[in-house]
Amino acid sequence: MITDKEILILYYSQHGAVRQMAQLVARGVEQVAGVRARLRTVAKISTVCETTTPGIPDEGAPYAELCDLKECIGIAVGSPTRFGNMAAPMKYFWDGTGSLWMQHSLVGKPAAFFTSTGSMHGGQESTLLSMMLPLMHHGMIIVGLPYSEPELSTTQQGGTPYGASHFAGMANDHPVSEDEKRLCIALGKRLAQTALKLAA
C-alpha cells in the first residue's frame, strides 16, 4: 500500500536536457520524507491531422493524464523554450485541463517550474513565467527559488528566482552544470516541503 504523497514532475523534452532536469527535480522531491515523485511527459503535437501518437512513449516517462494532476499534492512543470514561451506540446496539454478548472481541482496546490534554452538570454525567465499563467488560472500557488540558495548568486549558466533553468547551447551540447543541478534539486525539495505543509 502506497502511503507517501506524490509530487507530479510534468515535462516535455526534445533533446534530453529538460528530461534530465526533471529527474533532478524528482531527486530533490524524494529528499523529503513522506513524498515521492511521479514523472510524466506530454506527447508531441503532430503536424499531420490524421497522425496519432502511440499510447506509450518509446522512452522516458509515461504520458500525463488529468488524474495525475488531481492525485498529486504539487506539480513541477518543465519545458524547453520556444521563442520565449513554453513549447507547444506543454501548452496543448494545459489547454485540455478545462474540466479540472471547472471543478477547482488544483486550487491551493503548489507549482514550480524549470526550463532549458539554447542561448543564455533566449527567454529562460519569460518561459518560466509563461508556464505560470495557466496554473495561476487554476488557483495554484507559485513556488520559486529564493536567494538563500547560494548557487543562484554564483551561477554562470542557468538559474533564476522564477525556477530552475539550464543553458544548453545552440547545438544542445552544454551539459547541465553543477550549479544548475543543485538548483533543480533545491527546487524539487522546496516544492515537496511546501506541498506537505499545504496538504497538512
RAHUUR-V88133 format. One record per residue. N is the residue number from 0. RES is the residue in one letter. OMEGA is omega as a letter, one per 40 degrees, with the letter a starting at -180 (none if undefined). Layout:
n->N res->RES omega->OMEGA
n->N res->RES omega->OMEGA
This chain:
n->0 res->M omega->i
n->1 res->I omega->i
n->2 res->T omega->i
n->3 res->D omega->i
n->4 res->K omega->a
n->5 res->E omega->i
n->6 res->I omega->i
n->7 res->L omega->i
n->8 res->I omega->a
n->9 res->L omega->a
n->10 res->Y omega->i
n->11 res->Y omega->a
n->12 res->S omega->i
n->13 res->Q omega->a
n->14 res->H omega->i
n->15 res->G omega->a
n->16 res->A omega->a
n->17 res->V omega->i
n->18 res->R omega->i
n->19 res->Q omega->i
n->20 res->M omega->i
n->21 res->A omega->i
n->22 res->Q omega->i
n->23 res->L omega->i
n->24 res->V omega->i
n->25 res->A omega->i
n->26 res->R omega->i
n->27 res->G omega->i
n->28 res->V omega->a
n->29 res->E omega->i
n->30 res->Q omega->a
n->31 res->V omega->a
n->32 res->A omega->i
n->33 res->G omega->a
n->34 res->V omega->i
n->35 res->R omega->i
n->36 res->A omega->i
n->37 res->R omega->a
n->38 res->L omega->i
n->39 res->R omega->i
n->40 res->T omega->i
n->41 res->V omega->a
n->42 res->A omega->i
n->43 res->K omega->i
n->44 res->I omega->a
n->45 res->S omega->i
n->46 res->T omega->i
n->47 res->V omega->a
n->48 res->C omega->a
n->49 res->E omega->a
n->50 res->T omega->i
n->51 res->T omega->a
n->52 res->T omega->i
n->53 res->P omega->a
n->54 res->G omega->a
n->55 res->I omega->i
n->56 res->P omega->i
n->57 res->D omega->i
n->58 res->E omega->i
n->59 res->G omega->a
n->60 res->A omega->i
n->61 res->P omega->i
n->62 res->Y omega->i
n->63 res->A omega->i
n->64 res->E omega->a
n->65 res->L omega->i
n->66 res->C omega->i
n->67 res->D omega->i
n->68 res->L omega->a
n->69 res->K omega->a
n->70 res->E omega->a
n->71 res->C omega->a
n->72 res->I omega->i
n->73 res->G omega->a
n->74 res->I omega->i
n->75 res->A omega->a
n->76 res->V omega->a
n->77 res->G omega->i
n->78 res->S omega->i
n->79 res->P omega->i
n->80 res->T omega->i
n->81 res->R omega->a
n->82 res->F omega->i
n->83 res->G omega->a
n->84 res->N omega->i
n->85 res->M omega->i
n->86 res->A omega->a
n->87 res->A omega->i
n->88 res->P omega->i
n->89 res->M omega->i
n->90 res->K omega->i
n->91 res->Y omega->i
n->92 res->F omega->a
n->93 res->W omega->i
n->94 res->D omega->a
n->95 res->G omega->a
n->96 res->T omega->a
n->97 res->G omega->a
n->98 res->S omega->i
n->99 res->L omega->i
n->100 res->W omega->i
n->101 res->M omega->a
n->102 res->Q omega->a
n->103 res->H omega->a
n->104 res->S omega->a
n->105 res->L omega->a
n->106 res->V omega->i
n->107 res->G omega->i
n->108 res->K omega->i
n->109 res->P omega->i
n->110 res->A omega->i
n->111 res->A omega->a
n->112 res->F omega->i
n->113 res->F omega->a
n->114 res->T omega->i
n->115 res->S omega->a
n->116 res->T omega->i
n->117 res->G omega->i
n->118 res->S omega->a
n->119 res->M omega->a
n->120 res->H omega->a
n->121 res->G omega->i
n->122 res->G omega->i
n->123 res->Q omega->a
n->124 res->E omega->i
n->125 res->S omega->i
n->126 res->T omega->i
n->127 res->L omega->i
n->128 res->L omega->a
n->129 res->S omega->i
n->130 res->M omega->i
n->131 res->M omega->a
n->132 res->L omega->a
n->133 res->P omega->a
n->134 res->L omega->i
n->135 res->M omega->i
n->136 res->H omega->i
n->137 res->H omega->i
n->138 res->G omega->a
n->139 res->M omega->a
n->140 res->I omega->a
n->141 res->I omega->i
n->142 res->V omega->i
n->143 res->G omega->i
n->144 res->L omega->i
n->145 res->P omega->i
n->146 res->Y omega->i
n->147 res->S omega->i
n->148 res->E omega->a
n->149 res->P omega->a
n->150 res->E omega->a
n->151 res->L omega->i
n->152 res->S omega->a
n->153 res->T omega->a
n->154 res->T omega->i
n->155 res->Q omega->i
n->156 res->Q omega->a
n->157 res->G omega->i
n->158 res->G omega->a
n->159 res->T omega->i
n->160 res->P omega->i
n->161 res->Y omega->a
n->162 res->G omega->a
n->163 res->A omega->i
n->164 res->S omega->a
n->165 res->H omega->i
n->166 res->F omega->a
n->167 res->A omega->a
n->168 res->G omega->a
n->169 res->M omega->i
n->170 res->A omega->a
n->171 res->N omega->a
n->172 res->D omega->i
n->173 res->H omega->i
n->174 res->P omega->i
n->175 res->V omega->a
n->176 res->S omega->i
n->177 res->E omega->i
n->178 res->D omega->i
n->179 res->E omega->i
n->180 res->K omega->a
n->181 res->R omega->i
n->182 res->L omega->i
n->183 res->C omega->i
n->184 res->I omega->i
n->185 res->A omega->i
n->186 res->L omega->i
n->187 res->G omega->a
n->188 res->K omega->a
n->189 res->R omega->i
n->190 res->L omega->a
n->191 res->A omega->i
n->192 res->Q omega->i
n->193 res->T omega->a
n->194 res->A omega->i
n->195 res->L omega->i
n->196 res->K omega->a
n->197 res->L omega->a
n->198 res->A omega->a
n->199 res->A omega->none
